[in-house]
Each structure stands twice: as C-alpha cells, then as structure tokens.
Amino acid sequence: MAKEEAIKMDGVVIELLPNTTFRVKLEKFEKPILAMLNGRMRQNNIKVLLGDTVELEFSPYDLTRGRVTRRR
C-alpha cells in the first residue's frame, strides 16, 4: 500500500506551548489546531515565534494535528 500524500496549508501561530508545540489558526478551520516542529527544523534550531506564518503538513487521516515544515 502506498503512502498517502500529505496535505499542505498555511497558518498563523497564535499560542506557544511547551516542547516545541504550537496552536495554529488556519483560514479554513474555526478551531485552532495543534502543531509540532518537524525534525529538520529542530536540528537546525529554527525559532518559531508568536504571530509567525508557517507552512503545515497534515496526514489525510487526522486534520487536527499537523507538523510545521517551514517558517515564512
């Protein structure tokens, strides 16, 4: 079985949580979603701050949790 394609969206960080976890507000959803930094952003020590626009990657199975792949 092939791996499903990830869904990519942009959002704005509205809350900083412990352990590089964030609440991100998306345009298409009413509720903010929970997002974590992906491994490459942790390795390169890229900081994500409150109000930053970020690119998120979702699994097609769970749209309530995402992975931050890029800071814009």
mmCIF file as Biopython writes it, N, C-alpha, C and O atoms, coordinates in Angstrom:
data_model
#
loop_
_atom_site.group_PDB
_atom_site.id
_atom_site.type_symbol
_atom_site.label_atom_id
_atom_site.label_alt_id
_atom_site.label_comp_id
_atom_site.label_asym_id
_atom_site.label_entity_id
_atom_site.label_seq_id
_atom_site.pdbx_PDB_ins_code
_atom_site.Cartn_x
_atom_site.Cartn_y
_atom_site.Cartn_z
_atom_site.occupancy
_atom_site.B_iso_or_equiv
_atom_site.auth_seq_id
_atom_site.auth_asym_id
_atom_site.pdbx_PDB_model_num
ATOM 1   N N  . MET A ? 1  ? 0.836   -1.169 0.000  1.0 0.0 1  A 1 
ATOM 2   C CA . MET A ? 1  ? 0.000   0.000  0.000  1.0 0.0 1  A 1 
ATOM 3   C C  . MET A ? 1  ? 0.890   1.244  0.000  1.0 0.0 1  A 1 
ATOM 4   O O  . MET A ? 1  ? 1.826   1.330  0.794  1.0 0.0 1  A 1 
ATOM 5   N N  . ALA A ? 2  ? 0.613   2.190  -0.867 1.0 0.0 2  A 1 
ATOM 6   C CA . ALA A ? 2  ? 1.421   3.398  -1.000 1.0 0.0 2  A 1 
ATOM 7   C C  . ALA A ? 2  ? 1.125   4.380  0.128  1.0 0.0 2  A 1 
ATOM 8   O O  . ALA A ? 2  ? 0.022   4.418  0.671  1.0 0.0 2  A 1 
ATOM 9   N N  . LYS A ? 3  ? 2.122   5.158  0.458  1.0 0.0 3  A 1 
ATOM 10  C CA . LYS A ? 3  ? 1.948   6.178  1.483  1.0 0.0 3  A 1 
ATOM 11  C C  . LYS A ? 3  ? 1.088   7.299  0.920  1.0 0.0 3  A 1 
ATOM 12  O O  . LYS A ? 3  ? 1.269   7.705  -0.228 1.0 0.0 3  A 1 
ATOM 13  N N  . GLU A ? 4  ? 0.165   7.794  1.711  1.0 0.0 4  A 1 
ATOM 14  C CA . GLU A ? 4  ? -0.729  8.863  1.283  1.0 0.0 4  A 1 
ATOM 15  C C  . GLU A ? 4  ? 0.029   10.183 1.186  1.0 0.0 4  A 1 
ATOM 16  O O  . GLU A ? 4  ? 0.992   10.421 1.914  1.0 0.0 4  A 1 
ATOM 17  N N  . GLU A ? 5  ? -0.421  11.023 0.283  1.0 0.0 5  A 1 
ATOM 18  C CA . GLU A ? 5  ? 0.166   12.348 0.139  1.0 0.0 5  A 1 
ATOM 19  C C  . GLU A ? 5  ? -0.219  13.219 1.327  1.0 0.0 5  A 1 
ATOM 20  O O  . GLU A ? 5  ? -1.345  13.142 1.820  1.0 0.0 5  A 1 
ATOM 21  N N  . ALA A ? 6  ? 0.706   14.039 1.782  1.0 0.0 6  A 1 
ATOM 22  C CA . ALA A ? 6  ? 0.440   14.963 2.880  1.0 0.0 6  A 1 
ATOM 23  C C  . ALA A ? 6  ? -0.301  16.181 2.338  1.0 0.0 6  A 1 
ATOM 24  O O  . ALA A ? 6  ? -0.092  16.595 1.197  1.0 0.0 6  A 1 
ATOM 25  N N  . ILE A ? 7  ? -1.163  16.742 3.169  1.0 0.0 7  A 1 
ATOM 26  C CA . ILE A ? 7  ? -1.914  17.949 2.814  1.0 0.0 7  A 1 
ATOM 27  C C  . ILE A ? 7  ? -1.146  19.133 3.371  1.0 0.0 7  A 1 
ATOM 28  O O  . ILE A ? 7  ? -0.763  19.123 4.541  1.0 0.0 7  A 1 
ATOM 29  N N  . LYS A ? 8  ? -0.912  20.162 2.551  1.0 0.0 8  A 1 
ATOM 30  C CA . LYS A ? 8  ? -0.149  21.332 2.981  1.0 0.0 8  A 1 
ATOM 31  C C  . LYS A ? 8  ? -1.063  22.548 3.042  1.0 0.0 8  A 1 
ATOM 32  O O  . LYS A ? 8  ? -1.867  22.786 2.142  1.0 0.0 8  A 1 
ATOM 33  N N  . MET A ? 9  ? -0.923  23.322 4.133  1.0 0.0 9  A 1 
ATOM 34  C CA . MET A ? 9  ? -1.686  24.554 4.337  1.0 0.0 9  A 1 
ATOM 35  C C  . MET A ? 9  ? -0.814  25.562 5.071  1.0 0.0 9  A 1 
ATOM 36  O O  . MET A ? 9  ? 0.203   25.206 5.666  1.0 0.0 9  A 1 
ATOM 37  N N  . ASP A ? 10 ? -1.226  26.819 5.021  1.0 0.0 10 A 1 
ATOM 38  C CA . ASP A ? 10 ? -0.539  27.878 5.752  1.0 0.0 10 A 1 
ATOM 39  C C  . ASP A ? 10 ? -1.406  28.313 6.929  1.0 0.0 10 A 1 
ATOM 40  O O  . ASP A ? 10 ? -2.634  28.280 6.859  1.0 0.0 10 A 1 
ATOM 41  N N  . GLY A ? 11 ? -0.748  28.718 8.006  1.0 0.0 11 A 1 
ATOM 42  C CA . GLY A ? 11 ? -1.461  29.179 9.189  1.0 0.0 11 A 1 
ATOM 43  C C  . GLY A ? 11 ? -0.624  30.165 9.975  1.0 0.0 11 A 1 
ATOM 44  O O  . GLY A ? 11 ? 0.539   30.410 9.654  1.0 0.0 11 A 1 
ATOM 45  N N  . VAL A ? 12 ? -1.235  30.731 11.015 1.0 0.0 12 A 1 
ATOM 46  C CA . VAL A ? 12 ? -0.567  31.716 11.866 1.0 0.0 12 A 1 
ATOM 47  C C  . VAL A ? 12 ? -0.502  31.165 13.284 1.0 0.0 12 A 1 
ATOM 48  O O  . VAL A ? 12 ? -1.497  30.663 13.807 1.0 0.0 12 A 1 
ATOM 49  N N  . VAL A ? 13 ? 0.672   31.259 13.905 1.0 0.0 13 A 1 
ATOM 50  C CA . VAL A ? 13 ? 0.872   30.780 15.273 1.0 0.0 13 A 1 
ATOM 51  C C  . VAL A ? 13 ? 0.154   31.737 16.227 1.0 0.0 13 A 1 
ATOM 52  O O  . VAL A ? 13 ? 0.412   32.941 16.219 1.0 0.0 13 A 1 
ATOM 53  N N  . ILE A ? 14 ? -0.755  31.187 17.056 1.0 0.0 14 A 1 
ATOM 54  C CA . ILE A ? 14 ? -1.499  32.030 17.992 1.0 0.0 14 A 1 
ATOM 55  C C  . ILE A ? 14 ? -1.149  31.744 19.453 1.0 0.0 14 A 1 
ATOM 56  O O  . ILE A ? 14 ? -1.468  32.540 20.337 1.0 0.0 14 A 1 
ATOM 57  N N  . GLU A ? 15 ? -0.487  30.600 19.708 1.0 0.0 15 A 1 
ATOM 58  C CA . GLU A ? 15 ? -0.109  30.265 21.081 1.0 0.0 15 A 1 
ATOM 59  C C  . GLU A ? 15 ? 1.122   29.365 21.076 1.0 0.0 15 A 1 
ATOM 60  O O  . GLU A ? 15 ? 1.228   28.440 20.270 1.0 0.0 15 A 1 
ATOM 61  N N  . LEU A ? 16 ? 2.049   29.651 21.988 1.0 0.0 16 A 1 
ATOM 62  C CA . LEU A ? 16 ? 3.251   28.836 22.152 1.0 0.0 16 A 1 
ATOM 63  C C  . LEU A ? 16 ? 3.044   27.901 23.328 1.0 0.0 16 A 1 
ATOM 64  O O  . LEU A ? 16 ? 2.669   28.342 24.414 1.0 0.0 16 A 1 
ATOM 65  N N  . LEU A ? 17 ? 3.285   26.617 23.123 1.0 0.0 17 A 1 
ATOM 66  C CA . LEU A ? 17 ? 3.137   25.601 24.159 1.0 0.0 17 A 1 
ATOM 67  C C  . LEU A ? 17 ? 4.489   24.948 24.410 1.0 0.0 17 A 1 
ATOM 68  O O  . LEU A ? 17 ? 5.398   25.114 23.596 1.0 0.0 17 A 1 
ATOM 69  N N  . PRO A ? 18 ? 4.656   24.209 25.508 1.0 0.0 18 A 1 
ATOM 70  C CA . PRO A ? 18 ? 5.944   23.564 25.784 1.0 0.0 18 A 1 
ATOM 71  C C  . PRO A ? 18 ? 6.313   22.512 24.742 1.0 0.0 18 A 1 
ATOM 72  O O  . PRO A ? 18 ? 5.460   22.027 24.000 1.0 0.0 18 A 1 
ATOM 73  N N  . ASN A ? 19 ? 7.604   22.169 24.700 1.0 0.0 19 A 1 
ATOM 74  C CA . ASN A ? 19 ? 8.155   21.111 23.853 1.0 0.0 19 A 1 
ATOM 75  C C  . ASN A ? 19 ? 7.937   21.364 22.364 1.0 0.0 19 A 1 
ATOM 76  O O  . ASN A ? 19 ? 7.540   20.461 21.628 1.0 0.0 19 A 1 
ATOM 77  N N  . THR A ? 20 ? 8.195   22.582 21.929 1.0 0.0 20 A 1 
ATOM 78  C CA . THR A ? 20 ? 8.069   22.989 20.517 1.0 0.0 20 A 1 
ATOM 79  C C  . THR A ? 20 ? 6.724   22.590 19.923 1.0 0.0 20 A 1 
ATOM 80  O O  . THR A ? 20 ? 6.648   22.055 18.817 1.0 0.0 20 A 1 
ATOM 81  N N  . THR A ? 21 ? 5.669   22.863 20.679 1.0 0.0 21 A 1 
ATOM 82  C CA . THR A ? 21 ? 4.306   22.632 20.234 1.0 0.0 21 A 1 
ATOM 83  C C  . THR A ? 21 ? 3.604   23.980 20.148 1.0 0.0 21 A 1 
ATOM 84  O O  . THR A ? 21 ? 3.867   24.874 20.952 1.0 0.0 21 A 1 
ATOM 85  N N  . PHE A ? 22 ? 2.716   24.124 19.180 1.0 0.0 22 A 1 
ATOM 86  C CA . PHE A ? 22 ? 2.068   25.399 18.923 1.0 0.0 22 A 1 
ATOM 87  C C  . PHE A ? 22 ? 0.585   25.198 18.632 1.0 0.0 22 A 1 
ATOM 88  O O  . PHE A ? 22 ? 0.170   24.130 18.182 1.0 0.0 22 A 1 
ATOM 89  N N  . ARG A ? 23 ? -0.207  26.232 18.893 1.0 0.0 23 A 1 
ATOM 90  C CA . ARG A ? 23 ? -1.579  26.277 18.403 1.0 0.0 23 A 1 
ATOM 91  C C  . ARG A ? 23 ? -1.552  27.203 17.192 1.0 0.0 23 A 1 
ATOM 92  O O  . ARG A ? 23 ? -1.061  28.330 17.258 1.0 0.0 23 A 1 
ATOM 93  N N  . VAL A ? 24 ? -2.087  26.702 16.097 1.0 0.0 24 A 1 
ATOM 94  C CA . VAL A ? 24 ? -2.023  27.432 14.830 1.0 0.0 24 A 1 
ATOM 95  C C  . VAL A ? 24 ? -3.439  27.638 14.311 1.0 0.0 24 A 1 
ATOM 96  O O  . VAL A ? 24 ? -4.252  26.714 14.313 1.0 0.0 24 A 1 
ATOM 97  N N  . LYS A ? 25 ? -3.726  28.850 13.869 1.0 0.0 25 A 1 
ATOM 98  C CA . LYS A ? 25 ? -5.032  29.187 13.308 1.0 0.0 25 A 1 
ATOM 99  C C  . LYS A ? 25 ? -4.945  29.116 11.792 1.0 0.0 25 A 1 
ATOM 100 O O  . LYS A ? 25 ? -4.111  29.776 11.172 1.0 0.0 25 A 1 
ATOM 101 N N  . LEU A ? 26 ? -5.814  28.309 11.205 1.0 0.0 26 A 1 
ATOM 102 C CA . LEU A ? 26 ? -5.902  28.183 9.754  1.0 0.0 26 A 1 
ATOM 103 C C  . LEU A ? 26 ? -7.104  28.967 9.253  1.0 0.0 26 A 1 
ATOM 104 O O  . LEU A ? 26 ? -8.068  29.172 9.990  1.0 0.0 26 A 1 
ATOM 105 N N  . GLU A ? 27 ? -7.048  29.401 8.010  1.0 0.0 27 A 1 
ATOM 106 C CA . GLU A ? 27 ? -8.160  30.166 7.438  1.0 0.0 27 A 1 
ATOM 107 C C  . GLU A ? 27 ? -9.414  29.317 7.289  1.0 0.0 27 A 1 
ATOM 108 O O  . GLU A ? 27 ? -10.522 29.811 7.498  1.0 0.0 27 A 1 
ATOM 109 N N  . LYS A ? 28 ? -9.253  28.052 6.934  1.0 0.0 28 A 1 
ATOM 110 C CA . LYS A ? 28 ? -10.390 27.215 6.583  1.0 0.0 28 A 1 
ATOM 111 C C  . LYS A ? 28 ? -11.051 26.537 7.776  1.0 0.0 28 A 1 
ATOM 112 O O  . LYS A ? 28 ? -12.139 25.980 7.631  1.0 0.0 28 A 1 
ATOM 113 N N  . PHE A ? 29 ? -10.419 26.567 8.962  1.0 0.0 29 A 1 
ATOM 114 C CA . PHE A ? 29 ? -10.971 25.905 10.139 1.0 0.0 29 A 1 
ATOM 115 C C  . PHE A ? 29 ? -11.332 26.940 11.194 1.0 0.0 29 A 1 
ATOM 116 O O  . PHE A ? 29 ? -10.669 27.969 11.319 1.0 0.0 29 A 1 
ATOM 117 N N  . GLU A ? 30 ? -12.386 26.661 11.948 1.0 0.0 30 A 1 
ATOM 118 C CA . GLU A ? 30 ? -12.773 27.568 13.028 1.0 0.0 30 A 1 
ATOM 119 C C  . GLU A ? 30 ? -11.870 27.390 14.241 1.0 0.0 30 A 1 
ATOM 120 O O  . GLU A ? 30 ? -11.403 28.367 14.827 1.0 0.0 30 A 1 
ATOM 121 N N  . LYS A ? 31 ? -11.624 26.126 14.616 1.0 0.0 31 A 1 
ATOM 122 C CA . LYS A ? 31 ? -10.802 25.844 15.792 1.0 0.0 31 A 1 
ATOM 123 C C  . LYS A ? 31 ? -9.331  25.830 15.423 1.0 0.0 31 A 1 
ATOM 124 O O  . LYS A ? 31 ? -8.963  25.395 14.331 1.0 0.0 31 A 1 
ATOM 125 N N  . PRO A ? 32 ? -8.480  26.311 16.340 1.0 0.0 32 A 1 
ATOM 126 C CA . PRO A ? 32 ? -7.038  26.194 16.089 1.0 0.0 32 A 1 
ATOM 127 C C  . PRO A ? 32 ? -6.601  24.741 16.198 1.0 0.0 32 A 1 
ATOM 128 O O  . PRO A ? 32 ? -7.219  23.951 16.912 1.0 0.0 32 A 1 
ATOM 129 N N  . ILE A ? 33 ? -5.549  24.398 15.495 1.0 0.0 33 A 1 
ATOM 130 C CA . ILE A ? 33 ? -5.045  23.026 15.513 1.0 0.0 33 A 1 
ATOM 131 C C  . ILE A ? 33 ? -3.732  22.974 16.294 1.0 0.0 33 A 1 
ATOM 132 O O  . ILE A ? 33 ? -3.094  24.002 16.526 1.0 0.0 33 A 1 
ATOM 133 N N  . LEU A ? 34 ? -3.342  21.780 16.691 1.0 0.0 34 A 1 
ATOM 134 C CA . LEU A ? 34 ? -2.107  21.543 17.419 1.0 0.0 34 A 1 
ATOM 135 C C  . LEU A ? 34 ? -1.022  21.179 16.421 1.0 0.0 34 A 1 
ATOM 136 O O  . LEU A ? 34 ? -1.224  20.299 15.584 1.0 0.0 34 A 1 
ATOM 137 N N  . ALA A ? 35 ? 0.127   21.841 16.495 1.0 0.0 35 A 1 
ATOM 138 C CA . ALA A ? 35 ? 1.207   21.577 15.542 1.0 0.0 35 A 1 
ATOM 139 C C  . ALA A ? 35 ? 2.537   21.455 16.280 1.0 0.0 35 A 1 
ATOM 140 O O  . ALA A ? 35 ? 2.770   22.111 17.295 1.0 0.0 35 A 1 
ATOM 141 N N  . MET A ? 36 ? 3.403   20.596 15.740 1.0 0.0 36 A 1 
ATOM 142 C CA . MET A ? 36 ? 4.741   20.392 16.293 1.0 0.0 36 A 1 
ATOM 143 C C  . MET A ? 36 ? 5.773   20.678 15.207 1.0 0.0 36 A 1 
ATOM 144 O O  . MET A ? 36 ? 5.463   20.606 14.018 1.0 0.0 36 A 1 
ATOM 145 N N  . LEU A ? 37 ? 6.990   21.000 15.611 1.0 0.0 37 A 1 
ATOM 146 C CA . LEU A ? 37 ? 8.063   21.210 14.645 1.0 0.0 37 A 1 
ATOM 147 C C  . LEU A ? 37 ? 8.505   19.878 14.070 1.0 0.0 37 A 1 
ATOM 148 O O  . LEU A ? 37 ? 8.542   18.874 14.781 1.0 0.0 37 A 1 
ATOM 149 N N  . ASN A ? 38 ? 8.839   19.860 12.793 1.0 0.0 38 A 1 
ATOM 150 C CA . ASN A ? 38 ? 9.386   18.624 12.235 1.0 0.0 38 A 1 
ATOM 151 C C  . ASN A ? 38 ? 10.871  18.526 12.609 1.0 0.0 38 A 1 
ATOM 152 O O  . ASN A ? 38 ? 11.452  19.482 13.122 1.0 0.0 38 A 1 
ATOM 153 N N  . GLY A ? 39 ? 11.466  17.380 12.352 1.0 0.0 39 A 1 
ATOM 154 C CA . GLY A ? 39 ? 12.825  17.101 12.794 1.0 0.0 39 A 1 
ATOM 155 C C  . GLY A ? 39 ? 13.882  18.013 12.222 1.0 0.0 39 A 1 
ATOM 156 O O  . GLY A ? 39 ? 14.822  18.386 12.924 1.0 0.0 39 A 1 
ATOM 157 N N  . ARG A ? 40 ? 13.749  18.380 10.961 1.0 0.0 40 A 1 
ATOM 158 C CA . ARG A ? 40 ? 14.764  19.221 10.331 1.0 0.0 40 A 1 
ATOM 159 C C  . ARG A ? 40 ? 14.776  20.623 10.943 1.0 0.0 40 A 1 
ATOM 160 O O  . ARG A ? 40 ? 15.840  21.229 11.070 1.0 0.0 40 A 1 
ATOM 161 N N  . MET A ? 41 ? 13.609  21.144 11.322 1.0 0.0 41 A 1 
ATOM 162 C CA . MET A ? 41 ? 13.566  22.469 11.953 1.0 0.0 41 A 1 
ATOM 163 C C  . MET A ? 41 ? 14.151  22.417 13.362 1.0 0.0 41 A 1 
ATOM 164 O O  . MET A ? 41 ? 14.743  23.393 13.822 1.0 0.0 41 A 1 
ATOM 165 N N  . ARG A ? 42 ? 13.992  21.288 14.048 1.0 0.0 42 A 1 
ATOM 166 C CA . ARG A ? 42 ? 14.601  21.126 15.372 1.0 0.0 42 A 1 
ATOM 167 C C  . ARG A ? 42 ? 16.117  21.020 15.257 1.0 0.0 42 A 1 
ATOM 168 O O  . ARG A ? 42 ? 16.849  21.622 16.043 1.0 0.0 42 A 1 
ATOM 169 N N  . GLN A ? 43 ? 16.584  20.253 14.274 1.0 0.0 43 A 1 
ATOM 170 C CA . GLN A ? 43 ? 18.026  20.069 14.078 1.0 0.0 43 A 1 
ATOM 171 C C  . GLN A ? 43 ? 18.726  21.387 13.789 1.0 0.0 43 A 1 
ATOM 172 O O  . GLN A ? 43 ? 19.793  21.659 14.339 1.0 0.0 43 A 1 
ATOM 173 N N  . ASN A ? 44 ? 18.129  22.206 12.929 1.0 0.0 44 A 1 
ATOM 174 C CA . ASN A ? 44 ? 18.747  23.468 12.532 1.0 0.0 44 A 1 
ATOM 175 C C  . ASN A ? 44 ? 18.409  24.618 13.469 1.0 0.0 44 A 1 
ATOM 176 O O  . ASN A ? 44 ? 18.776  25.764 13.210 1.0 0.0 44 A 1 
ATOM 177 N N  . ASN A ? 45 ? 17.701  24.309 14.572 1.0 0.0 45 A 1 
ATOM 178 C CA . ASN A ? 45 ? 17.397  25.287 15.618 1.0 0.0 45 A 1 
ATOM 179 C C  . ASN A ? 45 ? 16.678  26.515 15.066 1.0 0.0 45 A 1 
ATOM 180 O O  . ASN A ? 45 ? 17.041  27.645 15.394 1.0 0.0 45 A 1 
ATOM 181 N N  . ILE A ? 46 ? 15.671  26.304 14.237 1.0 0.0 46 A 1 
ATOM 182 C CA . ILE A ? 46 ? 14.883  27.400 13.673 1.0 0.0 46 A 1 
ATOM 183 C C  . ILE A ? 46 ? 13.802  27.784 14.665 1.0 0.0 46 A 1 
ATOM 184 O O  . ILE A ? 46 ? 13.021  26.939 15.103 1.0 0.0 46 A 1 
ATOM 185 N N  . LYS A ? 47 ? 13.759  29.059 15.019 1.0 0.0 47 A 1 
ATOM 186 C CA . LYS A ? 47 ? 12.811  29.546 16.016 1.0 0.0 47 A 1 
ATOM 187 C C  . LYS A ? 47 ? 11.492  29.917 15.344 1.0 0.0 47 A 1 
ATOM 188 O O  . LYS A ? 47 ? 11.477  30.509 14.265 1.0 0.0 47 A 1 
ATOM 189 N N  . VAL A ? 48 ? 10.403  29.564 15.988 1.0 0.0 48 A 1 
ATOM 190 C CA . VAL A ? 48 ? 9.073   29.967 15.546 1.0 0.0 48 A 1 
ATOM 191 C C  . VAL A ? 48 ? 8.473   30.797 16.668 1.0 0.0 48 A 1 
ATOM 192 O O  . VAL A ? 48 ? 8.406   30.347 17.812 1.0 0.0 48 A 1 
ATOM 193 N N  . LEU A ? 49 ? 8.036   32.009 16.341 1.0 0.0 49 A 1 
ATOM 194 C CA . LEU A ? 49 ? 7.541   32.943 17.338 1.0 0.0 49 A 1 
ATOM 195 C C  . LEU A ? 49 ? 6.046   33.186 17.166 1.0 0.0 49 A 1 
ATOM 196 O O  . LEU A ? 49 ? 5.454   32.816 16.153 1.0 0.0 49 A 1 
ATOM 197 N N  . LEU A ? 50 ? 5.462   33.802 18.157 1.0 0.0 50 A 1 
ATOM 198 C CA . LEU A ? 50 ? 4.051   34.149 18.135 1.0 0.0 50 A 1 
ATOM 199 C C  . LEU A ? 50 ? 3.768   35.098 16.966 1.0 0.0 50 A 1 
ATOM 200 O O  . LEU A ? 50 ? 4.467   36.097 16.798 1.0 0.0 50 A 1 
ATOM 201 N N  . GLY A ? 51 ? 2.765   34.795 16.172 1.0 0.0 51 A 1 
ATOM 202 C CA . GLY A ? 51 ? 2.405   35.642 15.032 1.0 0.0 51 A 1 
ATOM 203 C C  . GLY A ? 51 ? 3.081   35.261 13.727 1.0 0.0 51 A 1 
ATOM 204 O O  . GLY A ? 51 ? 2.777   35.851 12.690 1.0 0.0 51 A 1 
ATOM 205 N N  . ASP A ? 52 ? 3.984   34.298 13.747 1.0 0.0 52 A 1 
ATOM 206 C CA . ASP A ? 52 ? 4.660   33.868 12.520 1.0 0.0 52 A 1 
ATOM 207 C C  . ASP A ? 52 ? 3.695   33.099 11.618 1.0 0.0 52 A 1 
ATOM 208 O O  . ASP A ? 52 ? 2.823   32.375 12.098 1.0 0.0 52 A 1 
ATOM 209 N N  . THR A ? 53 ? 3.861   33.263 10.321 1.0 0.0 53 A 1 
ATOM 210 C CA . THR A ? 53 ? 3.132   32.459 9.348  1.0 0.0 53 A 1 
ATOM 211 C C  . THR A ? 53 ? 3.972   31.225 9.063  1.0 0.0 53 A 1 
ATOM 212 O O  . THR A ? 53 ? 5.161   31.332 8.763  1.0 0.0 53 A 1 
ATOM 213 N N  . VAL A ? 54 ? 3.352   30.048 9.156  1.0 0.0 54 A 1 
ATOM 214 C CA . VAL A ? 54 ? 4.072   28.795 8.974  1.0 0.0 54 A 1 
ATOM 215 C C  . VAL A ? 54 ? 3.350   27.919 7.962  1.0 0.0 54 A 1 
ATOM 216 O O  . VAL A ? 54 ? 2.141   28.032 7.761  1.0 0.0 54 A 1 
ATOM 217 N N  . GLU A ? 55 ? 4.121   27.045 7.333  1.0 0.0 55 A 1 
ATOM 218 C CA . GLU A ? 55 ? 3.556   26.049 6.416  1.0 0.0 55 A 1 
ATOM 219 C C  . GLU A ? 55 ? 3.400   24.753 7.198  1.0 0.0 55 A 1 
ATOM 220 O O  . GLU A ? 55 ? 4.337   24.293 7.851  1.0 0.0 55 A 1 
ATOM 221 N N  . LEU A ? 56 ? 2.204   24.167 7.125  1.0 0.0 56 A 1 
ATOM 222 C CA . LEU A ? 56 ? 1.891   22.954 7.874  1.0 0.0 56 A 1 
ATOM 223 C C  . LEU A ? 56 ? 1.658   21.795 6.938  1.0 0.0 56 A 1 
ATOM 224 O O  . LEU A ? 56 ? 1.232   21.968 5.796  1.0 0.0 56 A 1 
ATOM 225 N N  . GLU A ? 57 ? 1.943   20.613 7.437  1.0 0.0 57 A 1 
ATOM 226 C CA . GLU A ? 57 ? 1.735   19.373 6.695  1.0 0.0 57 A 1 
ATOM 227 C C  . GLU A ? 57 ? 0.833   18.481 7.547  1.0 0.0 57 A 1 
ATOM 228 O O  . GLU A ? 57 ? 1.104   18.264 8.728  1.0 0.0 57 A 1 
ATOM 229 N N  . PHE A ? 58 ? -0.243  17.965 6.942  1.0 0.0 58 A 1 
ATOM 230 C CA . PHE A ? 58 ? -1.210  17.125 7.656  1.0 0.0 58 A 1 
ATOM 231 C C  . PHE A ? 58 ? -1.258  15.746 7.048  1.0 0.0 58 A 1 
ATOM 232 O O  . PHE A ? 58 ? -0.988  15.567 5.860  1.0 0.0 58 A 1 
ATOM 233 N N  . SER A ? 59 ? -1.603  14.771 7.867  1.0 0.0 59 A 1 
ATOM 234 C CA . SER A ? 59 ? -1.943  13.449 7.378  1.0 0.0 59 A 1 
ATOM 235 C C  . SER A ? 59 ? -3.390  13.518 6.896  1.0 0.0 59 A 1 
ATOM 236 O O  . SER A ? 59 ? -4.192  14.236 7.494  1.0 0.0 59 A 1 
ATOM 237 N N  . PRO A ? 60 ? -3.745  12.804 5.847  1.0 0.0 60 A 1 
ATOM 238 C CA . PRO A ? 60 ? -5.137  12.830 5.400  1.0 0.0 60 A 1 
ATOM 239 C C  . PRO A ? 60 ? -6.093  12.191 6.404  1.0 0.0 60 A 1 
ATOM 240 O O  . PRO A ? 60 ? -7.307  12.359 6.287  1.0 0.0 60 A 1 
ATOM 241 N N  . TYR A ? 61 ? -5.569  11.465 7.384  1.0 0.0 61 A 1 
ATOM 242 C CA . TYR A ? 61 ? -6.409  10.770 8.350  1.0 0.0 61 A 1 
ATOM 243 C C  . TYR A ? 61 ? -6.764  11.621 9.562  1.0 0.0 61 A 1 
ATOM 244 O O  . TYR A ? 61 ? -7.820  11.419 10.161 1.0 0.0 61 A 1 
ATOM 245 N N  . ASP A ? 62 ? -5.901  12.572 9.938  1.0 0.0 62 A 1 
ATOM 246 C CA . ASP A ? 62 ? -6.137  13.383 11.130 1.0 0.0 62 A 1 
ATOM 247 C C  . ASP A ? 62 ? -5.804  14.839 10.833 1.0 0.0 62 A 1 
ATOM 248 O O  . ASP A ? 62 ? -4.630  15.203 10.764 1.0 0.0 62 A 1 
ATOM 249 N N  . LEU A ? 63 ? -6.823  15.674 10.658 1.0 0.0 63 A 1 
ATOM 250 C CA . LEU A ? 63 ? -6.613  17.082 10.336 1.0 0.0 63 A 1 
ATOM 251 C C  . LEU A ? 63 ? -6.583  17.969 11.582 1.0 0.0 63 A 1 
ATOM 252 O O  . LEU A ? 63 ? -6.600  19.193 11.458 1.0 0.0 63 A 1 
ATOM 253 N N  . THR A ? 64 ? -6.539  17.382 12.770 1.0 0.0 64 A 1 
ATOM 254 C CA . THR A ? 64 ? -6.478  18.175 13.992 1.0 0.0 64 A 1 
ATOM 255 C C  . THR A ? 64 ? -5.045  18.346 14.478 1.0 0.0 64 A 1 
ATOM 256 O O  . THR A ? 64 ? -4.791  19.159 15.367 1.0 0.0 64 A 1 
ATOM 257 N N  . ARG A ? 65 ? -4.104  17.594 13.911 1.0 0.0 65 A 1 
ATOM 258 C CA . ARG A ? 65 ? -2.689  17.689 14.300 1.0 0.0 65 A 1 
ATOM 259 C C  . ARG A ? 65 ? -1.855  17.874 13.034 1.0 0.0 65 A 1 
ATOM 260 O O  . ARG A ? 65 ? -2.105  17.252 12.002 1.0 0.0 65 A 1 
ATOM 261 N N  . GLY A ? 66 ? -0.864  18.742 13.148 1.0 0.0 66 A 1 
ATOM 262 C CA . GLY A ? 66 ? -0.018  18.999 11.977 1.0 0.0 66 A 1 
ATOM 263 C C  . GLY A ? 66 ? 1.435   19.072 12.356 1.0 0.0 66 A 1 
ATOM 264 O O  . GLY A ? 66 ? 1.798   19.010 13.531 1.0 0.0 66 A 1 
ATOM 265 N N  . ARG A ? 67 ? 2.269   19.207 11.331 1.0 0.0 67 A 1 
ATOM 266 C CA . ARG A ? 67 ? 3.709   19.323 11.513 1.0 0.0 67 A 1 
ATOM 267 C C  . ARG A ? 67 ? 4.148   20.601 10.817 1.0 0.0 67 A 1 
ATOM 268 O O  . ARG A ? 67 ? 3.826   20.814 9.648  1.0 0.0 67 A 1 
ATOM 269 N N  . VAL A ? 68 ? 4.879   21.449 11.522 1.0 0.0 68 A 1 
ATOM 270 C CA . VAL A ? 68 ? 5.383   22.701 10.954 1.0 0.0 68 A 1 
ATOM 271 C C  . VAL A ? 68 ? 6.604   22.353 10.104 1.0 0.0 68 A 1 
ATOM 272 O O  . VAL A ? 68 ? 7.602   21.851 10.621 1.0 0.0 68 A 1 
ATOM 273 N N  . THR A ? 69 ? 6.522   22.620 8.807  1.0 0.0 69 A 1 
ATOM 274 C CA . THR A ? 69 ? 7.617   22.288 7.901  1.0 0.0 69 A 1 
ATOM 275 C C  . THR A ? 69 ? 8.420   23.500 7.467  1.0 0.0 69 A 1 
ATOM 276 O O  . THR A ? 69 ? 9.549   23.360 6.998  1.0 0.0 69 A 1 
ATOM 277 N N  . ARG A ? 70 ? 7.848   24.694 7.618  1.0 0.0 70 A 1 
ATOM 278 C CA . ARG A ? 70 ? 8.543   25.875 7.114  1.0 0.0 70 A 1 
ATOM 279 C C  . ARG A ? 70 ? 8.010   27.127 7.794  1.0 0.0 70 A 1 
ATOM 280 O O  . ARG A ? 70 ? 6.814   27.229 8.067  1.0 0.0 70 A 1 
ATOM 281 N N  . ARG A ? 71 ? 8.892   28.077 8.068  1.0 0.0 71 A 1 
ATOM 282 C CA . ARG A ? 71 ? 8.513   29.380 8.604  1.0 0.0 71 A 1 
ATOM 283 C C  . ARG A ? 71 ? 8.603   30.389 7.476  1.0 0.0 71 A 1 
ATOM 284 O O  . ARG A ? 71 ? 9.603   30.443 6.760  1.0 0.0 71 A 1 
ATOM 285 N N  . ARG A ? 72 ? 7.575   31.177 7.320  1.0 0.0 72 A 1 
ATOM 286 C CA . ARG A ? 72 ? 7.567   32.167 6.218  1.0 0.0 72 A 1 
ATOM 287 C C  . ARG A ? 72 ? 7.775   33.569 6.731  1.0 0.0 72 A 1 
ATOM 288 O O  . ARG A ? 72 ? 7.796   34.517 5.945  1.0 0.0 72 A 1 
#
